[in-house]
């Protein structure tokens, strides 16, 4: 039942162009209150509150019926057996049978009335978590390993649902049964009851210590399971690289290391549970043995009837399950509390709408409301996980892309080109400054409206396990067949017609059934299918051969003529698509002009285009 671990500072994968590659140090999971964490789940569980109450009532009646058995046995021993009255024995045996059938029926009812609604609660929580992950910014996903998030959406949900179905019910029921049984034992004989309850104080102290230690171990196991899931996922997605470089053995060693850590933690959990079981089983058994000895002596001395002793011992034995289950119930509650904490760690993450976007520098030189095109004014940016004291990646971007213009953005690898383009659709939030589209600050636009205005194509194309049609029409779900065909033609994706089912062909996970160039062309088609007002392309032709690149460029000119575009370019052929070029270096726009103008006026640009080393571009990697 243990799952994966959410690191206090999850690793940060490298961004394609200037993102952090550092992995923040992990710290041991903090110890949280199990009760407080589980209480936070009540808004989800309250829809099933009457079902939960009914389940508790059914389980309670079933358990209390067990406590009625000792009283019947007392009557049997002190009545029909003592007086050899077999006729009086039959109804009492019938009563025992009725109590047994009632117990079975009530436990069946408990399970039935709660299973369906709690499955609905699990579904609702999983849906909310998934929706939250979709709303969280890209910077969050940069920091969190996918395996950690996957485990929260799957195994952690199962643990929390199972807690409501069984441990929660029996923590309430067993507590009630224990109190009722204790009162019954005092009614039968207070001296034997005191002897039996002697272990209660050390048990309470030990379970309190156990709860804290087990919660820490459970959280560690859950987190380690998440790390293990990440390794498995990366191994599957990167299987071609592993095989090509013969690194399957080293990855297998990594898997074994994570498996070994998880095994060690699970064994620690097992040891904690074993110690608790030894205590909660051993001490009560010792006390019960003492009570039996004293009770037998009292019967021998005629201080107690045999039926009373049988009833007392039967009651004490009936309380073994509530006492012995305490360790398992507390252990599962600790795991459910850890799962709840992991769930709310994601749910408590601030969403972009609540992230205060600084507007420093926007007051002076702010664009007018009727300023057309794309304008960057004093834009600064640093990644949230950047070490203290390191400079910003973007230190003050001032750039205007005129309406209907195509602007090429060039610069050395790692200077922040991809990051700059990601600021336009607000995949990242600018640290300072403003970005406007036709005079409207992008922070004043709803994200839905912003994504309608701006279409993007990334250098690393991402396709989903769906058909070609579904992948392309993600860019414009309302597009008809004609627009789909036009977009595919623009991207020179004629290969689609040759697929087994044409545009309805499934491309497989990550589109791995297609070549890199085919995936890139489909990603480009997705970007242009909606006739966007603003187009952001991050080196969209990098995976194409020279012949296909020329065809795509020719078709792209028609699209670019009717939109305002910012294109990240690494090759002169892509630069030639643009009306003007902006050179990014040292976190600023160093020069803007046509390709020919910059070739004559900017040594850094000339060196960049020719592939020569340029002092101005050296050391441009900010981190």
C-alpha positions in Angstrom: 0.0 0.0 0.0 2.9 2.3 0.3 3.4 4.6 -2.6 5.9 7.1 -3.8 7.5 10.1 -2.3 7.0 13.7 -3.1 10.3 15.4 -2.6 10.3 18.7 -0.8 12.1 20.1 -3.8 11.5 17.9 -6.8 14.1 17.7 -9.6 14.0 20.2 -12.4 14.6 18.9 -15.9 16.5 21.0 -18.4 14.5 23.4 -20.4 15.1 23.4 -24.1 16.6 26.8 -24.1 18.0 28.1 -20.9 15.9 26.4 -18.2 17.4 25.2 -15.0 19.2 21.8 -15.0 19.8 21.8 -11.3 18.2 19.3 -9.0 17.3 20.9 -5.7 18.3 18.9 -2.7 15.7 16.6 -1.3 14.9 16.7 2.4 13.2 14.1 4.6 9.4 14.3 4.5 8.0 16.5 7.2 5.8 14.8 9.8 2.2 16.0 9.5 -0.9 15.3 11.7 -2.7 12.3 10.3 -6.0 13.4 11.7 -5.7 16.9 10.3 -4.8 15.5 6.9 -7.7 13.1 6.8 -10.1 15.8 8.0 -9.3 17.8 4.9 -10.8 15.0 2.9 -14.2 15.5 4.4 -15.5 18.0 1.7 -15.2 15.1 -0.7 -16.5 12.4 1.6 -19.5 14.4 2.9 -21.5 13.6 -0.2 -21.5 10.0 1.1 -21.9 10.9 4.7 -25.2 9.1 5.2 -23.8 6.0 3.5 -20.8 6.2 5.8 -23.1 6.6 8.8 -25.1 3.6 7.6 -22.0 1.5 7.1 -20.8 2.4 10.6 -24.3 1.6 12.0 -24.4 -1.8 10.2 -20.8 -2.7 11.3 -21.5 -1.5 14.8 -24.7 -3.6 15.2 -22.8 -6.6 13.7 -20.0 -6.2 16.2 -22.3 -5.6 19.1 -24.2 -8.8 18.2 -20.9 -10.6 18.9 -21.0 -9.1 22.4 -24.5 -10.6 22.9 -23.1 -14.1 22.5 -21.3 -14.2 25.9 -24.5 -13.3 27.7 -26.3 -16.1 25.9 -23.4 -18.5 26.8 -23.8 -17.4 30.4 -27.4 -18.4 30.4 -26.6 -21.7 28.7 -23.9 -22.6 31.2 -25.8 -21.4 34.4 -29.1 -22.7 33.1 -29.7 -25.7 30.8 -26.2 -27.1 31.3 -26.1 -26.7 35.1 -29.6 -28.1 35.5 -29.4 -30.7 32.6 -32.4 -29.1 30.9 -32.0 -29.9 27.2 -35.4 -28.5 26.3 -34.3 -25.1 27.5 -31.1 -25.4 25.5 -32.8 -25.4 22.1 -34.1 -21.8 22.0 -30.7 -20.5 23.2 -28.9 -22.3 20.5 -31.4 -20.9 18.0 -30.6 -17.4 19.4 -26.9 -18.0 18.8 -27.7 -19.0 15.2 -29.8 -15.9 14.7 -27.0 -13.7 16.1 -24.5 -15.3 13.7 -26.7 -14.8 10.7 -27.5 -11.2 11.7 -23.7 -10.5 12.0 -23.1 -11.9 8.5 -26.0 -9.9 7.0 -25.0 -6.7 8.6 -21.3 -7.0 7.5 -22.6 -7.7 3.9 -24.8 -4.6 4.1 -21.9 -2.5 5.4 -19.8 -3.4 2.3 -22.6 -2.9 -0.2 -23.9 0.5 0.9 -20.5 2.1 0.9 -18.6 0.6 -2.1 -20.4 2.6 -4.9 -20.4 6.1 -3.3 -16.8 5.9 -2.2 -15.8 4.8 -5.7 -17.5 8.0 -6.8 -15.6 10.0 -4.2 -12.3 8.6 -5.6 -13.3 9.5 -9.1 -14.2 13.1 -8.1 -10.8 13.5 -6.3 -8.9 12.1 -9.2 -10.8 14.4 -11.6 -10.0 17.4 -9.4 -6.3 16.5 -9.2 -6.1 16.1 -13.0 -7.9 19.4 -13.6 -5.5 21.0 -11.1 -2.5 19.6 -13.0 -3.8 21.1 -16.2 -4.2 24.5 -14.6 -0.8 24.6 -12.9 2.0 26.5 -14.8 4.7 24.9 -16.8 7.2 25.8 -14.1 5.4 23.5 -11.7 5.7 20.6 -14.1 9.4 21.4 -14.7 10.0 20.8 -11.0 7.9 17.7 -10.4 8.8 14.2 -11.8 5.9 12.7 -13.7 6.1 9.5 -11.7 5.4 11.5 -8.5 2.3 13.0 -10.1 1.2 9.7 -11.6 1.3 8.0 -8.2 -0.8 10.7 -6.6 -3.5 10.2 -9.3 -3.5 6.4 -9.0 -2.3 4.5 -5.9 -2.7 7.4 -3.4 -6.3 7.7 -4.5 -6.9 4.0 -3.9 -5.4 4.2 -0.4 -7.6 7.2 0.5 -10.8 5.4 -0.8 -9.9 2.2 1.0 -9.5 4.2 4.2 -13.1 5.4 4.1 -14.4 2.0 3.1 -12.8 0.0 5.9 -10.3 1.6 8.4 -12.4 4.7 9.1 -15.5 2.6 9.7 -13.8 0.2 12.0 -11.8 2.8 13.9 -15.2 4.1 15.0 -16.9 0.7 15.4 -14.0 -1.0 17.2 -13.7 1.9 19.6 -17.5 1.7 20.4 -17.3 -2.1 20.8 -14.3 -1.8 23.1 -16.0 0.7 25.3 -19.2 -1.4 25.3 -17.3 -4.6 26.0 -15.3 -3.0 28.8 -18.6 -1.8 30.5 -19.9 -5.3 30.1 -16.8 -6.9 31.7 -17.1 -4.5 34.7 -20.7 -5.5 35.0 -19.8 -9.2 35.1 -16.8 -8.8 37.5 -15.0 -5.5 38.2 -11.9 -7.2 39.6 -11.3 -9.4 36.5 -12.0 -6.3 34.3 -9.3 -4.3 36.1 -6.8 -7.1 35.5 -7.7 -7.3 31.9 -7.3 -3.6 31.3 -3.9 -3.2 33.0 -2.1 -3.2 29.5 -4.3 -0.3 28.3 -1.8 2.4 29.5 1.4 1.0 28.0 -0.6 0.2 24.8 -1.7 3.8 24.4 1.8 5.2 25.0 3.3 2.7 22.5 0.7 3.3 19.8 1.3 7.1 19.9 5.0 6.5 19.3 4.2 4.0 16.6 1.9 6.4 14.8 4.6 9.0 14.3 7.3 6.6 13.2 5.0 4.7 10.9 3.7 7.8 9.2 7.2 8.9 8.4 8.1 5.5 7.0 4.8 5.4 5.0 5.5 8.8 3.5 9.0 7.8 2.6 7.8 4.6 0.9 5.1 6.4 -1.0 7.7 8.9 -2.3 10.2 6.2 -3.2 7.5 4.4 -5.1 7.0 7.6 -7.1 10.7 7.9 -7.8 10.6 4.3 -9.0 7.6 5.1 -11.3 9.6 7.9 -12.8 12.5 5.6 -13.6 10.1 3.1 -15.2 8.4 5.8 -17.3 11.7 7.3 -18.4 13.0 3.9 -19.4 10.0 3.1 -21.5 9.9 6.5 -23.2 13.6 6.5 -23.8 13.9 2.8 -24.7 15.4 3.7 -28.2 18.2 5.8 -26.6 18.9 3.1 -24.0 19.3 0.4 -26.6 21.2 2.6 -29.1 23.8 3.5 -26.5 23.7 0.1 -24.7 22.7 1.8 -21.4 20.1 -0.7 -20.4 22.3 -2.2 -17.8 23.0 1.1 -16.1 19.3 1.9 -16.1 18.6 -1.5 -14.7 21.1 -0.7 -11.9 19.3 2.6 -11.3 16.0 0.7 -11.1 17.5 -1.9 -8.7 18.8 1.0 -6.5 15.4 2.6 -6.2 13.8 -0.8 -5.7 16.3 -1.6 -2.9 15.5 1.7 -1.2 11.8 1.0 -1.4 12.4 -2.5 -0.1 14.4 -1.2 2.9 11.6 1.2 3.8 8.9 -1.4 3.4 10.8 -3.8 5.6 11.1 -1.0 8.2 7.4 -0.5 8.0 6.9 -4.3 8.5 9.2 -4.2 11.5 7.3 -1.4 13.1 4.0 -3.2 12.5 5.5 -6.5 13.8 6.6 -4.8 17.0 3.2 -3.2 17.5 1.5 -6.5 16.9 3.7 -8.2 19.4 2.8 -5.6 22.0 -0.9 -5.4 21.3 -1.3 -9.2 21.2 1.2 -10.2 23.9 0.2 -7.8 26.7 -3.6 -8.5 26.5 -3.0 -12.3 26.3 -0.9 -12.1 29.4 -3.6 -10.1 31.2 -6.3 -12.5 30.0 -4.3 -15.4 31.4 -4.1 -13.7 34.7 -7.8 -13.0 34.7 -8.5 -16.7 33.8 -6.4 -17.8 36.8 -8.1 -15.4 39.2 -11.6 -16.3 37.8 -11.0 -20.0 38.0 -9.9 -19.6 41.7 -13.1 -17.6 42.3 -15.3 -20.3 40.7 -13.5 -22.9 42.8 -14.2 -20.8 46.0 -17.8 -20.3 44.9 -17.2 -16.6 44.5 -18.4 -16.6 40.9 -20.6 -18.8 38.8 -19.1 -20.8 36.0 -21.4 -19.1 33.5 -20.2 -15.7 34.6 -16.6 -16.7 34.1 -17.4 -18.1 30.6 -19.3 -14.9 29.7 -16.4 -12.8 31.0 -13.8 -14.8 29.1 -16.0 -14.8 25.9 -16.4 -11.0 26.2 -12.6 -10.6 26.6 -12.0 -12.8 23.6 -14.5 -10.9 21.6 -12.5 -7.7 22.3 -9.3 -9.3 20.8 -10.2 -8.2 17.3 -10.8 -4.5 18.2 -7.6 -4.5 20.1 -5.4 -6.5 17.7 -6.8 -4.6 14.7 -5.6 -1.4 16.2 -2.1 -1.7 14.8 -3.3 -2.4 11.3 -6.0 0.4 11.4 -3.5 2.9 12.8 -1.0 1.9 10.2 -3.5 2.2 7.3 -4.7 5.6 8.7 -1.1 6.8 8.7 -0.7 5.7 5.1 -4.0 7.4 4.2 -2.9 10.5 6.0 0.4 10.6 4.0 -1.6 10.0 0.8 -3.9 12.9 1.7 -0.9 15.2 2.4 0.6 14.3 -1.0 -2.8 15.0 -2.6 -3.1 18.4 -1.0 0.5 19.3 -1.8 -0.6 19.5 -5.4 -4.0 20.9 -4.7 -2.6 23.7 -2.6 -0.2 24.8 -5.3 -1.0 28.4 -6.3 -2.5 28.6 -9.8 -1.4 31.2 -12.3 -4.4 33.4 -11.7 -3.2 33.8 -8.1 0.4 34.4 -8.9 1.1 38.1 -8.6 2.8 39.1 -11.9 5.1 41.9 -11.2 4.7 44.9 -13.5 7.9 46.7 -12.7 9.1 48.8 -15.6 5.6 48.8 -17.2 4.7 52.2 -15.9 7.4 54.1 -17.8 7.1 53.6 -21.6 3.9 51.5 -21.3 2.4 50.9 -24.7 -0.8 52.7 -25.6 -4.0 50.8 -25.7 -4.1 51.0 -29.5 -0.5 49.7 -30.0 -0.8 46.9 -32.5 1.3 43.8 -32.8 3.4 42.1 -30.0 5.4 44.4 -27.7 7.8 43.5 -24.9 8.5 46.3 -22.5 11.2 45.9 -19.8 10.6 42.1 -19.6 12.7 40.3 -17.1 12.6 36.6 -16.2 14.2 34.1 -13.8 13.2 30.6 -13.1 11.6 30.1 -9.7 14.3 27.5 -8.7 17.2 29.7 -9.8 19.9 29.8 -7.0 20.1 33.0 -5.0 22.6 35.5 -6.5 22.4 34.3 -10.0 21.5 36.8 -12.7 18.1 36.8 -14.4 17.9 34.9 -17.6 16.2 37.8 -19.3 17.4 41.1 -18.0 15.2 43.6 -19.8 13.6 42.8 -23.2 12.3 45.6 -25.3 11.0 44.4 -28.6 8.1 45.3 -31.0 6.8 42.9 -33.6 4.7 45.0 -35.9 1.2 43.8 -37.0 1.5 41.3 -39.9 5.3 41.1 -39.5 7.4 38.0 -39.0 10.2 38.5 -36.6 13.0 36.0 -36.4 14.6 35.6 -32.9 18.2 34.4 -33.0 20.9 33.9 -30.4 23.4 31.5 -29.0 22.2 28.2 -27.5 21.0 28.7 -24.0 20.5 32.5 -24.2 16.7 32.2 -23.5 15.0 32.2 -26.9 12.6 29.4 -26.1 11.9 30.9 -22.7 11.1 34.3 -24.3 8.6 32.8 -26.7 7.0 30.8 -23.9 6.2 34.1 -22.1 3.7 35.1 -24.8 1.2 32.3 -24.2 2.0 32.6 -20.4 3.5 29.1 -20.2 5.8 31.0 -17.8 5.1 34.3 -16.0 7.4 37.2 -16.6 9.2 38.3 -13.5 8.9 42.0 -14.4 7.8 44.2 -17.3 4.9 43.7 -19.7 3.9 41.9 -22.8 1.0 43.2 -24.9 -0.9 41.9 -27.8 -2.5 44.7 -29.9 -2.1 47.0 -26.8 -3.7 44.6 -24.3 -1.5 43.3 -21.5 -1.6 39.4 -21.7 -2.2 39.3 -18.0 -5.5 41.1 -18.6 -6.6 38.4 -21.0 -8.2 35.2 -19.8 -6.1 32.2 -20.5 -8.8 30.8 -22.8 -8.8 34.0 -24.9 -5.0 34.2 -24.9 -4.7 30.7 -26.2 -7.3 31.5 -28.9 -5.2 34.4 -30.0 -1.7 32.8 -29.8 -0.8 29.5 -31.4 2.6 27.8 -30.8 4.7 25.1 -32.3 7.7 23.8 -30.2 11.0 22.5 -31.4 10.3 19.2 -29.7 6.9 18.2 -31.1 4.6 16.4 -28.6 1.9 14.1 -30.0 -0.6 12.2 -28.0 -1.9 8.6 -28.2 -4.7 9.6 -30.6 -5.3 9.9 -34.3 -3.6 12.3 -36.6 -6.8 14.3 -36.9 -7.3 14.6 -33.1 -3.7 15.7 -32.7 -3.9 18.4 -35.4 -7.3 19.7 -34.4 -6.1 20.3 -30.9 -5.1 23.6 -32.4 -8.7 24.4 -33.5 -11.3 21.8 -32.4 -14.0 23.5 -34.5 -12.0 23.3 -37.7 -13.6 21.5 -40.7 -12.1 19.0 -43.1 -11.0 21.8 -45.5 -9.0 23.6 -42.8 -7.5 20.3 -41.7 -6.4 19.5 -45.2 -5.0 23.1 -45.7 -3.0 22.8 -42.5 -1.6 19.4 -43.5 -0.7 20.8 -46.9 1.0 23.9 -45.4 3.1 21.6 -43.2 3.9 19.4 -46.2 2.3 16.5 -44.3 1.3 14.6 -47.4 2.5 11.4 -45.8 -0.8 11.3 -43.8 -2.6 10.2 -46.9 -0.4 7.1 -47.1 -1.1 6.0 -43.5 -3.3 2.9 -43.1 -6.3 4.9 -42.1 -5.3 8.4 -43.3 -6.0 11.2 -40.8 -7.7 8.7 -38.5 -4.6 6.6 -38.0 -3.5 6.3 -34.4 0.0 7.7 -34.0 0.8 5.8 -30.7 2.3 7.1 -27.5 4.4 10.2 -28.1 3.8 9.7 -31.8 6.8 7.3 -31.8 5.3 5.4 -34.8 6.3 8.4 -36.9 9.6 9.9 -37.7 10.9 13.0 -36.1 10.3 15.1 -39.2 6.7 13.7 -39.5 6.0 14.6 -35.9 7.3 18.1 -36.4 5.2 18.6 -39.5 2.1 17.5 -37.6 3.0 19.9 -34.8 3.3 22.7 -37.3 0.0 21.8 -38.8 -1.6 22.0 -35.4 -0.2 25.5 -34.9 -1.6 26.9 -38.2 -4.9 25.0 -38.5 -6.7 27.7 -36.5 -5.5 30.7 -38.6 -4.1 32.3 -35.4 -3.8 36.0 -35.0 -0.4 35.6 -33.4 1.9 32.7 -34.2 5.0 31.6 -32.1 7.3 29.0 -33.7 10.3 27.6 -32.0 12.6 26.4 -34.7 9.8 24.5 -36.4 11.9 23.1 -39.3 14.9 21.7 -37.4 13.9 18.0 -38.0 13.2 18.4 -41.8 15.4 17.5 -44.7 16.6 20.2 -47.0 14.0 19.4 -49.7 11.0 19.2 -47.3 12.3 22.3 -45.5 12.1 24.3 -48.7 8.6 23.1 -49.4 7.4 23.9 -45.9 9.0 27.4 -46.0 7.3 28.1 -49.3 3.9 27.1 -47.9 4.6 28.9 -44.6 5.1 32.2 -46.4 1.4 32.3 -47.2 0.5 31.7 -43.5 3.0 34.2 -42.2 1.7 36.9 -44.6 -1.6 36.9 -42.7 -0.5 36.8 -39.1 1.9 38.4 -36.7 4.7 35.9 -35.9 7.7 35.4 -33.7 10.0 32.6 -35.0 13.0 31.2 -33.1 15.6 30.5 -35.8 18.9 28.7 -35.8 19.5 28.4 -39.5 19.8 31.1 -42.2 17.1 29.5 -44.2 14.6 30.0 -41.4 15.8 33.5 -40.8 15.0 34.4 -44.5 11.3 33.7 -43.7 11.3 36.8 -41.5 10.8 40.5 -42.3 13.1 41.5 -39.5 15.5 39.7 -37.1 16.1 40.3 -33.4 19.4 39.2 -31.9 19.2 38.0 -28.2 22.4 38.1 -26.1 23.1 38.6 -22.4 19.4 38.7 -21.6 18.7 41.6 -23.9 17.8 42.4 -27.5 21.2 43.5 -28.8 20.1 44.4 -32.4 17.1 44.5 -34.6 17.0 44.8 -38.4 16.7 42.9 -41.6 18.9 40.0 -42.2 21.1 42.0 -44.6 21.2 45.0 -42.3 22.5 42.9 -39.4 25.0 41.1 -41.5 26.6 44.5 -42.2 26.1 46.2 -38.9 26.4 43.4 -36.2 29.6 41.3 -36.0 27.9 39.1 -33.4 25.0 38.3 -35.8 27.4 37.8 -38.7 29.5 35.3 -36.6 26.3 33.5 -35.4 25.0 33.1 -39.0 28.4 31.9 -40.3 29.0 29.5 -37.4 32.2 31.3 -36.2 33.0 31.9 -32.6 32.0 35.4 -31.5 33.3 37.0 -28.2 30.0 38.8 -27.8 28.1 35.5 -27.7 30.5 33.5 -25.5 29.4 32.9 -22.0 25.7 33.7 -22.8 24.5 30.7 -20.9 23.1 32.3 -17.7 23.1 29.3 -15.6 
